[in-house]
Amino acid sequence: MSTTVTAPRSGLARWSALGGAAYVVLFTAGVLIKDSGVPDFDANPAKVIEYYSDSGHRDKIALGWGLAILGLFFFVWFVAALRQFLARIDGDGFLTTVATIGGSIYAATSLTGISLETAVQTMSDDTFRDQVYPGLIHGARDAGYVIHASGGVGAGALIVATSLAARRAGLIPGWAGWTGIVIGILAVASVFFFPIILLALWVLVASIALFMATPATGATPSSPRTPAS
């Protein structure tokens, strides 16, 4: 089986492929900034109150949140570029649909999770006498993490669908396709954290590969290849 791949004609679509790499860098930096120095989940309530009563700490959390959501903004562009690419190699469009829906789910849950957590962590700005509620903060951090991790269902669907479509079109060797499928399945269990790292690495590699594989505007598309076994 051979598939003719027609590269996107839009230069914007080509550069949007790098949105995945931008997402990984910005989201990772945002989370590291946001969570650096925060008390542990089982910390003494007095320590939690002391930390979140500091406006500088709250500003740092807000800055990290801002970087993370900026990263998710670029992730949406990456998903759009990937959808356009998949539409040209996916015969019936089924895998393209799965990947698009999966990416949208992941973006939505990630935005919800980190925004909920940040809102509660910084809410003392608007409370009477800047009062901090350790129990609420603990609950929000748990909820934020679980909501974000649940988005691994969508990310996993995106990864598996993309890997299947690319392998079926002969664009990647068999081992790469199976590796992507395994990572996608593991991403469903992102609540255990390690799969989140694999997810980020896959997006980073896929983003760069998609950019490199997409000729610039006006370039001649590469010849179709036979699927690797």
N, C-alpha and C positions, 0 to 999 in steps of 0.2 A: 504493500500500500504506500502511495506517495501523496503528499499534500502540498499544494502550492501555497506559499506564505507570501501574502502581499503586505508589505510594510506600511504602517500608518503614514499618510502624506503630511500630517500636521507636525510641525516642529515642536509645538507645544506638547503634543502627545508623547513625543520622544523624550523630551526633558522631564515630563511628568513621571516617567518611569523611575527617575532618581528620587521621587517622593518617598519611596520605601526606605532608601538609605537615610534620607533626611529624618524620617520618622524614627528610625532606630537610634540615631545620634541624639536627636532632641528629646525624645521620650525618655531615653535612658538617663540623659543628663538631668532632665527635670525631676525624675524620681529620686536620683541620687542627691540632688540639692534639697529637695523637699523633705526627704527622710533622714538626712544626715543629722546626727545628734539628738533625734527625738527619743524620748524615754521608751524603754521596752514596754511591751504590752502588759507585763506583770509588775510594772514599776509602782512604787509607793505613790498613792494619790497626791501626796504633798509635793512630790517631785514633778508630777505631771502638771499640777497647778502652777508651780514655779516656772516651768519651761514655757507653757503656753500663755502665761501672763506677760511675757516679754514680747513687746511689739516687734522687735527685730526678728525674733524667731518666727512670728506669724508672717512677717513680710517675706522671709526666706521661703516659707511654705508656699505662699502665693506666687512667688517668682518661679519656683519649681513647677507648680501647677500650670503657669502660663507657658513654660517651655514644652511641657507634656502635651497640652492641647494644641499647640502650634505643630508639634510633631504629628499629631493625629490629623490635623488639617492636610498636611502633606501626604499622609497615608491614604486619604480619600482620593487624591490625585493619582497616586500609585495604582490603586484599585481600578480607577477609570482607564489608565493606560494599559493595565493588564487585561481588562475586559475587552478593550479594542483589539489587542493582540490575539487573545483567545478566540475572538469572533472570526478571525481569519484562518484559524487552524482547526477549530471545532466544528465538525460537519453539521451536526443537528442542533448545535447551540446549547445542549443540555448542560455540559460541564461549564460552559461560560456563565450560564445562569446560576449554577451552584456557587461558583467562585465569587461572583458579584454579590450575591445575597450573603455569603459567608463573610466577605470583607466588610460589608455594611454592618452586619451584626457585631463584628469585633470592634469596629470603630465606635458604634453606639454604646456598647457596654463599657468600653474603656473610658469614654467621655463621662458616662454616668458614674462609674465607680470612683474615678479620681476626683471628680467635681464634688460628689457627695462627701467624700472624706475631707477634702480641703475646706468645704463650707463649714463643717462642724469644727475642724481644727482651728479655724480663724474666727469663729462666731463670737468669741469673747469681746471682739471689737464693738459688738452691738448689744451686749448684755449689760444688765444693771451692775455698775461698778466693775465692769470688765470681768465678771465672774466666769471662771473656767469650770466645766463639768467633766471630770475625768471619766466617769462612766459613759457619757455620751461620746467622748472622743474615742474611747476603746471600742465601743460599738460601731462607730463610723469607720474606723480603720479596718475592723474585721469585715464589715459590709462592703467597703470599697474594694478590698482585696478579692473577696469572693465574687463580686459582680464583674470585676475585670477578668478574673480567672475563668469565669463562666463564659466569657467571650471567646475562650479557646475553642468552643464548639464551632463558632463561625470561622475563626482562623484556621482550624483544622480542616473544615470543609473547603476553604479557599485553597489550601496547600494541596490537599488530595486531588481536588478537581484539576488544578493547574498541572500537577505532576502527571496525571493520567492523560490529559490533553497533549502535553508536550511529548510524552513518550509515544503516544499513538501516532503523532505527526512525525516521529523520527527526529525530533529536535534535540533530544538528550539520550544518552545511553541507558540501557536497562537498569543498571545499578543506581543511577541518579534518580530515575523514576521511582524505584522501590524505596530509596532513602527518603524521598519527599513524602511518599505515602506513609511511611513509618512515623516521620516527624509530624505529619498531619494528624495521625491517630493519637500520638502522644500529646499533642496540643489540646485535645479534648480534656485531658487531665491536668490542665495548667495550674490547678489549685495546689499541686505539689511543687510548684515553682520551677524546677529544673526544665520542664517542657517550655516554659516561657523563654528561657535562654535559647533553646533550639529554634523556637518560633522566630525570635529576633534575628538569629543567624540566617535562617532561610529567607526571610524578607530582605535582608541586606544583600545576600548573594543573588536572589531573584531580581532585585531592583537593578543591580549593576549589570547582570546578564541581559536583562530586557533592554536596557539602554544601549549596550554594546551590540545587541543583535538587531536593533532597529536602525536601518540606514537613515542618514539625514535626508531632509526633503529633497526629492528629485533623484535620489540614488536608486540604482537598480536593485530590486530584491534579490536575495541569494537564491540559488537553485534549490528545489525540494530535495530532501534527503530520505533515504530509506530507513525505516525504524530500526533501531538497534535491538538485538535480541537480549 
